[in-house]
Amino acid sequence: MEMNREKLCTSKADVSSDSAYHCSTCHDDEEWSSTSRGRAKSRSLSASPALGSTKEFRRTRSLHGPCPVTTFGPKACMLQNPKTIMHIQDPASQRLTWNKPPKSVLVIKKIRDASLLQPFKELCVYLTEENNMIVYVEKKVLEDPAIANDDNFGPVKKKFCTFREDYDDISNQIDFIICLGGDGTLLYASSLFQGSVPPVMAFHLGSLGFLTPFNFENFQSQVTQVIEGNAALVLRSRLKVKVVKEHREKMTVQNGIEENGVVSTNIEKEVGKQIMQYQVLNEVVVDRGPSSYLSNVDVFLDGHLITTVQGDGVIVSTPTGSTAYAAAAGASMIHPNVPAIMITPICPHSLSFRPIVVPAGVELKIMLSPDARNTAWVSFDGRKRQEICHGDSISITTSCYPLPSICFRDPVSDWFESLAECLHWNVRKKQNNFAVEE
């Protein structure tokens, strides 16, 4: 059955606002915030500017950040900020729970992969018949001939709710997500939710599997454990990106003649600004595109110019994205629980330009340099690629909506196991010991 479009559109208006949580170490009172879609109450972790800072460069509300002791010695203390500072939990204490038993699940399957057809069918039969759950599937998944022509799968398929990307809004309909495929399926799941993201359970059925810790052999017991609410979580921070483009439109001049008498067919007229926003899990990549010239872009941090990138481009990544394109460009690998944003140049024309890590609460802004020879191109998790011209800007900061990824064991063990198995981190032949002399 296909979802009613009007019902999906009305769900866009159901947006909840989070209230601030004040750490008991730094403040005398605590406030709790409840998340949307009937989920368990959680602490709203936020970052705010110091008193007296300008409104022009407002800090983001981040779910990741340290909560230090604010007294130093017998008499010194930090000036209290009513807007609170950033907070973080011990990774070992991040556990999944439910306010109410989950009833709806989104199953994301890698497209055009015949090896996933059987696992997809087994999972959907288990969810609908064994657990009596509502299964949401993308419409193009069911258009696969192997699924459409399977008569045995027909009764199960009729129970599905379908949706289309960039057309239907399912953000308030999903209790949790199951991904079948590689790391790309997790990135795709993140792109479907521009606000709060349901918990994601990712099965390793792709090529790399750095972000997909579960094996499909024992999926029944593993899914049951998640439904019962007994699982560890890692909160993968995302980037909130705002692209502002000077919108110009070509207009035809009447009679093809301008006032100065020069013949012209088209002119460009500035008619306003176009603003686009994205939630990015891995990285924002600004590159030189098809041009043979070096890219020349300015990078601002909280309104101050920190450097000009002359090279093939620059990568702004989350800790989750530090093990992707950023690692290939020579950056360090950061655990997902570290509150940070990484800036990595791509083939810089400078021997001293090294990757840097900045706090999660800052706001970065990237623009073409005034004397840049050519335009630049930007992409978000490898999607929505577009050209950046003079006057356009890209603002990046940490989003207050992380992606809660369900762990196989715990956040630390899963991460180091992925480093060893997927990237073969520090794998070498062992050094022989000295022979014992008589």
N, C-alpha and C positions, 0 to 999 in steps of 0.2 A: 504494500500500500504506500502511496506517495503522500508526503506530509502536506498539510494545508498551508499554502503560502502566507495567508493572512495571519494565521496563528504564529508563524515564525516571525513575521514582521513585528507583531505586537510584543514579542518577547524582548525586542531590542530595548524597549523602554524600561524593562525591569533591571535597573542598575542600582546596586546598593553602595552606600558610602561607608567607609571605614573610619572609626574614631581612633584617636591616638592611644597608644599604650605607654604608660610611664613606668620605667624600671624602678622596682622597689629599692634598689641600691642607690639610685640617684634622686628619687622622689618619694614623697610620703604616701602617695595614693597610686592606685592602679586603675586603669580603665580597660575594659575588654571590648573587642569588636567582634561582631558576628559576620561571617562571610555569607555570600549570596547562595541561592539554590539550596537552602536547608542544610548546609554543611556544618561540621563541628565548629564551635567557637574557637577562634585562634587569636593570638596577640597580633595586633597591627604594629609592625616594626617600621619605624620611620626615621628619616633624616631631615633635619631642618637647618637653616642658616643660623649663624650666631646672631645675637642681638646687635642691632645697629647695621646689619648688612643691607645692601640695596635690594629692592624688590626685582631689579632687572635680571639678576642671576639667581633664581630661586632653586633651592636644592630639591632633588627628587625624593619621594618616599621609597626607601629601599627596604627589602626584606632581609638584607644581609649587612652586617656591620657589627663591630665589637661594642660591648657595653662595659667600659672600664670603671674602676673605682675612681670616684671624683674627689677624694681627699688625699692630700700629699703631705705626709709628715704631721706634726702636732697642730699646725695652725693653717696651712694653705689648703685651699679648695678651689674647684673650678666654678666659675660664675654660672649659676643655674639658668637654664634655658627653658622657658615654658613650652617651647615647641618640641622638646625632647631631642635626644640624639639617637643614633642607630643602635640596633640591638641584634643579638644573634643567640641561637640556642646551641647547646652541645649537640653535635651531629648524632651521637648515640641516643639522644632522647627524642629524636624526630620519628614519631610513629603515626601510622594511619589509624584513624577512627572514623566512625559514621554517627551522625545524629539519628538517622533513620536508615534502615536497610536499603542498599542501592537497588533500583529497579530498571534503570536504562543504561545501556552500554554502547559505546561507539566502537565498531570494529573497523580498523584501517588495514587494508591489504595492499601490498605492493602490486601495482598494475603491470600487466603483461609478463607475469611470471607463472608459468604452468606448474612449477613445483609447489606453489602455495595454495593450489586449489583444494587439495585434500585436507591440509590442516585448517583451511578456512571453513570448509564444510563441517568438519568434526567439531570445531569450536562453536560454530553457530548452532548446531544441533544440541550441543551440551548446554549452551546458554538459554535457548528457547524452551527445550523440552525438560531438561533436568532442573534448571533454576527458575524457569518461568519468567525470564527477563525480556524486556523490550530491546531489540537489537536495531541499531541505526547503521546503515551502510550507504556509502556513496553510490549514486545511481549508476555511474559508469563501471563500477565493479560488477554489478549484476548484468551488464550488457555483454560480458565475456561469453562467447558461444558455449564454452565448456560448462558454464553455470546455467545459462539460459536454456540449454537443450537437455539438461539433466532432469528427467522426470521424477527420480527419487528425491531430489532436493526441492522439488516444487512446493510441497506443503510447508516446508520451513521458510522458503523464500517469500511466500505470501504474507508471513507475519512480520516481515521487515518494514522499517520506516526508512525511506530513502531521502537523500538531500543532494543538492548540487553546490559545488564550491563557488563562492562569490555571488551566490544567488539566494540560498536559504540560510537563515540564521538558526543554529542549533545550540548556541552558547548556554541557554538556560534549560536545555532538555536532557543533557548528558550527565550521568552520575560518575562514570569513570570510563577510561579509554583502554582498549587493547590493540596493540600494534603488531602486525605480522609482517616481517621483512627486515630491512637493515636500518641503519641510522637515519636514512632519508625519511622513513615513515614517521619517526619521532619529530623530525623537523616539520614535516607536513602537518602533523597533529598540532604542533605549536602554532602554525600559521592560521589554523581554523578558529582559534580562540584569541581574540584581540584584548579580551579582559581576563577574568578569572578562568583558570584552566583546571579541569578535573584531574584527579590522579591518573597517571599513565603507567600501564603495565606493558613492557616491550619484550617480545619474544625474538630471539636471535634466529632469523631465517633469511638473512642477507649475506653480503660479502664480508664486511668488516665486523660489525657488531660491537663497537665500542660502547654504545649507549643502550644496548639491548642485552640485559644480563640473564634473561630467562631462556631455558631450553624447552622445546615443545613436547618432549617425551612424556613428561608428567604434568601436562597442563591442567588436568582436572583438579588435582590436589592443590596446585599453586593458585588457580583462579578461586577456588573455594576459600583458601586462606585469605586472599585479598577481600573477598565479599564479607568475610567474617570480621575484617578490620584488624587483622594481626599481621602487620608488615611494616618494615622500615621504609623511611622516605628520605630522599635527598632533594632539596629545593634548588633547582637549577635556575639561577637568575637569568632574566631576559633583558634586552635593551629596548628602551622606548625611543623610537626614531621618528623625527619629524622632518620632512623634506618640504622646503618652501621654494617654489619655482616662479620666476617672473614669467607670467603667462602672456605670450605674444601671439597675435593672430594676424594672418596675412589677409590684406584687403585689396581689392582691385580699385584703382583710381579711374574715375570716369573719364572717358575719351582717351585714356592712356597717356595724359599729358599733365605734368605737375606745373606749379606756378612759375618755376624758373624755365619752363619750356622744354625740359628734358623728357624724352619719351620713356615711360615706365609702365609696366604691367601690374606689378605687385609691390606693396610696401608692407612692412611689419609695424604694427601698432600695439603698444603695451596696453592691455585691457584689465590688468589686475594680477593677483597672485593666486597660485594653485598650491594648496596645502594637502599633503598626504602623510599618514601616520602608519607605522608598522611596529609589530612586536617581534623581536629577533632573538632567536635562541643561541645561534652560533656566532655569527659575525656580520658586520657591515664592511664591504669591500669597495674601496674607491680606487679605480685603475685608469690607465690611459686609453683603454679601448683600442680601436683599430689604428690609432695614430702611431707614427714612428717616433714622435718626439717624446721626451720625458714628460711625465705628469708634473704639474707644478701647482700644489694645493696648500693652502694655509690651514693650520690646525690651531684652534683657540680652546683654552680651558678656562671656564667661568669668565668668558669675555676677554681674556688676555691671550695675545698671540704667543704661543710657546715654540712653534717651529714651522718651517716651510718644507714640505716633502717634495724632493726632486728625485724621481725614480720611476718605477713602474706603478707605484700606488701605495696605499696604506690600508691596513686591516685594523678595525676596531672590534675586539672580540670579548665575549664573556669568558669566565673560567671554563665553561663547557666547551666553548669554541677554541680554547687555547690548544687543545689536542687535535684540532682539525687543520685548517689552512694556516693558522698562525704558527703551529709547530713545524709545518713544512717550510715556512719562511724564516725559521731559526729562533722562534720565541720559546720561552719556558712553558712548562705545563703546570697549570694551576688547578687545585682541587675545587670542585663545584661549590663547596661551602665557604670558600674564601671570598670576602666582599671586595671585588676588584673589577676594573676594566683594563684590558691590555691593548696597547697601541703598538703595532708592528709594521715597520716599513717593508715594502716589497722591492727588492733589488735597489736599495738606495744608492745614489751616486755620491756616497760619503762613507769613509771607512769607520767613522766614529758614531754613526747613527745606529744605535742599538734599541731593541724593543724595551718599552717601559711599562710599568704597572702603576695605575693611578687609583685613588679611592673610588668606591662604587657610587658615592654621592655627588660627584662632580658632573658638570655638563660640558660636553665637547661640542665644538662646532667646526665644520669643515666647509671651506669655500675655495673656489678657484682663485689663485693669485691674480692680482690685477694685470700683471705682465705675462700671464700664461699664454703659450703659443697655441694651445688647442684646448678643447673641452675635455671633460672627464666623464667616466661612467661609474655608476654605483649599482650594487646588487645587495639583496638582503637574504641571507641564508641560501644564496645561489638562485634566488627568484626575483621577480619584479625588476629586472635590469632596465635601467633608464639613463639618459644622458643628462649631465650636469653642465650648465652653461654659466657665463659670467652673470653675477647677481643672484644665482641660486645658492641655497645653503642647506646643510644637513646637520641637524641638532641631535645629539645622542646622549642619553643618560640611562641609569639603571631603572628598569620598570618596577612598579610595585606589585606586579603579577608574575611571580615565578612559575616555573613548570614543575609540579610535584611528581618526581619520577620514583616509582616503587622499586626498592632494592631487592636483590636476591638474598643477600646476607645483611650487609650494613653499608653505609656510604663509603667508609674507608676501605674495607676489604674489596668491595666491588670495583672501586677505582683502580687500586693497585693490581688487581687481577686482570683488568682490561689493559693496563699498561703492559703487563707481561705477555698476555696472550695475543693481543692485537698489534701492538707496536714493538714487541720483543725488547722492551726497555732493559738496558744494561745486560744484554745477553752476550756472553763471550766465553771462550774456552778458559777454564780455570787454570790458575797458576799452580805448578807443581810445588810440593813442599820439599824441604831439604831432606836428603837421605840421612838416616841416623848413623853416625860414625861409631865404630866399635871402640 
